[in-house]
Amino acid sequence: MRACGGWLARRWALARIGRGQSVSLASTPLDRRAGMASVSMDTAGVRPGSFKLRVDYLDAAQARALHLALSRRLDPDLAIP
C-alpha cells in the first residue's frame, strides 16, 4: 500500500501488504454527506508518531471495495460479505 500526505512538504509511505495488521474504514459526518470515506492500514513495526498509511477522500463505494480487498489480502479466510 502507498500513501502520500502533507501540504507544503510531501511525505510518502510504503508498506508491504504482508506487514499489515489491521485495515479500517472511516467516515466523518461531512464525509458521509459528500459520499466519501477513508481507508487506513496499521502495519507491524511502526514507530509511534510516524506517518500513518491512510487514503482519504475516496468515493464511499471505492473505499468499501479497497477495504474489502485489503482485508481479504490480510486474512484470506475472512468472510466479509
DOZA-571270 format. One record per atom (N, C-alpha, C, CB): residue in one letter; z, y, x. Coordinates in steps of 0.1 Angstrom, whole numbers, plus 5000, padded with zeros to 4 digits. Atoms other than C-alpha are relative to their C-alpha. Last residue first. Glycine has a CB too. Layout:
% residues N
AZYX...
% end
This chain:
% residues 81
P501250005009P502548994801P499050105003P500550014985I500149875007I504748964832I498850004990I500050135010A500750015012A505448604842A500150134992A500649894991L499549915010L506248634878L499249994988L500050145006D499550075012D505348324897D500550094989D501149905004P501150065008P503148514921P500449934988P499249915009D499450125006D506148734932D498949934991D501350024992L498750024994L505249024955L500649874995L500950114996R500250034986R501549004947R501349975007R499350125007R500550144998R502348974910R499749965014R498749984992S499050095003S504449284911S499649865002S500550024985L499150014988L501749474930L501249914997L500650145002A500750064989A499149394903A500949985012A498850085004L500250145003L501449464874L499449935012L499249984988H498750065000H502549804888H499949854998H500950064989L499550004986L498949894896L501349935001L500050145006A500850114993A497849794860A500449995015A498550044999R499650135004R500749994845R499349895007R499949994985A498750034994A499950294866A500549874996A501050114996Q500250044986Q496250274857Q501349975007Q499350125007A500650135000A497250274820A499749955014A498649994992A499050105004A499550564824A499549865000A500650034986D500250025014D496950774843D501049894996D498549974996L501050105005L498350824877L499950004985L500449865006Y501049945008Y500251144887Y498849914996Y499450125006D499749915011D502351004915D498750034992D500750125004V501349945005V501850714939V500350074987V498949894998R500149975014R505050634957R498750074997R501250104996L501350035004L505950484991L499950024985L499749855004K500150105010K509050675000K498649974997K500950034988F501049985011F509150875032F499949884991F498750045006S501450014996S512250805052S499250024988S499749875007G500649874999G515750925042G498550005004G500850085009P499649915011P517450595049P499450145003P501550015000R498849914996R515350395074R500450084988R499650085012V500349865001V513050125058V501350085004V499550044986G499949934987G513549765070G499750155000G499149935009A498950054992A512249585038A500050085013A499949855003T500350104989T510049785015T501249965008T498950055008D499050004989D510549964982D499749895010D501449984994M499750134995M507450024961M501050025011M498749935006S499450004987S506750314938S500449865004S501350095000V499750144995V504450364908V500650025014V498849915000S499950014986S504350704889S500449855003S501050095007A498950084995A503250774853A499949995016A500149864994M500050034986M500850994833M501349925004M500050135009G500650134998G499851034797G500049955014G498650004994A501349984994A500551414796A499349865002A500150075013R500849915009R503451374772R498650025005R500750144999R500450075012R504651074791R499250084991R501349954993D501050104996D504651264824D499549934988D500549905010L501249924998L506551554808L498849915004L500150115010P500549965014P509151314795P498750085001P501150084993T499149905005T509351174831T499550034986T500150135009S500749885006S507550854840S501150094994S498949964989A499149905005A508550554862A499150124994A500950065010L500949915008L507050224872L500950104993L499249924990S499549935012S508950034899S498950094994S501350085003V501049915005V508049774925V500550064988V498649944998S500049975015S510549584945S499050104997S501450054996Q498950075006Q510949404979Q500050034985Q501350055006G499549945012G507649484996G501249924994G498950014990R498749954997R507149355031R500750074988R499950115011G499150114998G504349125020G501450055004G499549915012I499550045013I502449425006I501149895002I498949944991R500650125004R502149565041R500649954987R500249895011A499150115000A503249925042A499249874996A501250024991L500750125002L501550255051L501049885000L498949975010A499150124998A503050595048A499149884996A501350014991W500550125005W501150925053W500949885002W498649975006R499350124994R502651265056R499349884993R501550004998R500350135006R500651585051R500849895007R498549984999A500250104990A502351915061A499849864993A501249995010L500549944988L501952205038L499749905011L501050115005W500949895005W502152025005W499550075012W500850094991G499849874993G503651685014G499050104995G499849985015G499249905006G502751335005G500150125008G501449954997C500149884993C500451035010C500950114993C498550055001A499649895008A500850675000A500050135009A501549984994R500149884992R499250355013R500450124990R498650025006M500049885009M500050005000M500050125009M501250004990
% end
